[in-house]
Amino acid sequence: MLDLKKYEEPMQKCSRCKFCQASCPVFLEDLLETHVAGARIGLINAALMQGSLPVSDRFKEVVDRCLLCTNCVQTCPPNIPVDEIVVAARHKIYGGKRQNLIKRKLLRQFMDSRGFGSILSRVGALAHDTGLFPPDFPAPAGKPFLSSHSGSYPAEGRRRAKVAYFVGCGTNAFYPDTAEDVIKVMNRNGIEVVIPEGLVCCGLPAMVEGDLETAQELARKNIAILAAQESDAIITDCTSCGRSLKAKFNKLFPDNDPLLLKAAALGDKVWEATDYLNSIGLSAAPGNFPEAFTYHVPCHRGWSQTLREAPRLLLAKVPGAKLIEMEFPEKCCGAGGNFFMAYKELSQKIRAHKIQDIESTGAGIVISQCPSCRSYLSAKLKQKKFMHPLSFLARSYGNE
């Protein structure tokens, strides 16, 4: 992603088939042809590679008005990495300075601490004033998960596996209960969980901004720590974190960087927690939990062929639980990192369709593996309970 020129050949593979048109939440809302992935990469090629178009404010808006949801990539016949092309374009346009200085500093602090940690109370008001957190966004937890958790959590009974747990920024700062449930469920099923010290953000917020130098710096720290772990797998409860660890770290380094091979090897071990548990199977039978739930499938699911179905398959084993499917469970919620703040009206229109779809199920519980989706949807669906699939499973085990 550091060099836009490397994507020249993939750009040429676009046949304008318009498959991306049917999957792009932005186009489906505003119906502007320039916001379809094929048109967007064509404009990027013309302006930033051929120089036949000016880098105007309107061009920048076309580049910025992308959720980076990757739905277009998942429906693209030649699998053109549109999201990487957009990130590389933002890097070339802004050089990591898309936001003002205050927002950049706050975002960097958030990524270094995986949440603001102990300084959250001091910067909370400032974060809202600068737009880092919108007024209707759920409040951060009083105590971040990583402020009191580290080290190893042993398996119950015979140890079947050992995993290193990458706790993302959203879970650490906003949903420490999710991390608690992940550990309890893994331990209950014979899996030892280790929480490595010194990890930082997966770097996705920096990539979204086109700040690839910061993303690379964060990746170097994480790769060094995770590569040293003697574990059977690396798990994360967040699909976006998993995407960065598995599919994007190896795109942040030049071909001659020795860390490239480590990044690729690391990616082979990365799993979303629900997906991993479903792959090795349950050793402890769930208890009765007669609740109806619906499943919002996160957009960042394409890095694993089994991720989207894992919650359905795993929770089908819970006695009494009932899945009520949405009509469009895989449609985007409109959050997209900071997209919902930069393009508030558009994002809320996209979210409105998802909210209507959720409400039509009548289910009282909404499960999803994405903390960002959970926060954005719960802001307008306060009567619903939102939780990670493993939190649902934890309740069936009696871990309230």
Summary of the structure (lengths in Angstrom):
residues: 400
radius of gyration: 20.5
end to end distance: 43.1
largest distance: 65.8
contacts: 1366
relative contact order: 0.11
helix: 52%
strand: 8%
